[in-house]
Amino acid sequence: MQKYRLTAVCRDNRKDSGTIMKNKELATGSGAHWKIILGLLVAFFIGAQILTMVFAARTVAPVVDHDYYQKGLHYGETLRLEKAEKP
């Protein structure tokens, strides 16, 4: 893997003399590191989504009643009966 050396010359606009700042050297690689990290993050996200969907499909929350639809249809009647029973 070959590394390239880039030199940048910048003018400092804050000073009136127009002095040239010292050359900055940057050694950069092929740039594959960020691609690998980004790919791993995407793969982790997709894996977590699949795991969440499998978990949600296989388990039922204890809050949900098995007959919730029928109970919801008769919710008004149940409420009236409960209010009538209380003194």
N, C-alpha and C positions, 0 to 999 in steps of 0.2 A: 504494500500500500504506500503510495507516494504522497508526501505531504507538501503542500504548496505554501510559500511564504508571500504574504501580501504586505506591502508597505503602503501606508496612507499618509499623505501630507495634507494637513488641515490648516486653514487660516483662522486665526483667532480674531473674531469680529469685535470683541469687546475692547481691544486696544487700538488706538489710532495708528500705531506704528506698522501694523500689518505684519507682525512677527509670525514666523512659521513655527508651529509647534513641533516638538520632536517627533520623528517617525515612530509610528507604532507598528510593531510586528505581530502578525496574527498567524499562528500555525493551525491550519484547519485540515481535518481528515476528509474522508470521502462523504461524510454527512449521513452515513448509514445508521448511526446510533439513534437519532431522533425517529427514524422510520421504524426501527425495531421496537423502540419504546412505545410509539404510537400504535403499532400493530398489536403489541401485548396488551395495551390498555383497551383497545377495541375488543380483542378476544376475551379478556376478562369480563368486560361489560356484557357481551353476548352470552357468555357462559353463565353469568349471574342471572341474566334474564331467563334463560332456559331452566335453570335450577328453580327459580321462583315460580315459573309457570307449572313445572312438574309438582312442586310442593303444593301449590294452590289447587291443582286438579285432584290430587290424591287425598287431601285432608279437608275436613269440614270444620269450620270454626264452631266452638261450642255455643256461640251466641245465636246461631241460626237454628231455628226449630225445623224439624223435618216436614211439618204440616203448616208452614208459615202462610202459604197462599190461602188455604181454607180459613185459617184463623183471621187473616186480613179481610176476607170477604164479609165475615160476620163480626167485625170489630165494633161496629156501632151497637149491635145487640148486646154484645158482651159488656160494653161500657154501661149501657142502661141497666142491665141486670146487677152489675157490681154497685152502681149508685143506689139502686132500689134496696139492696141487702143492707147497706150501711144505714144506721139510724140517724 
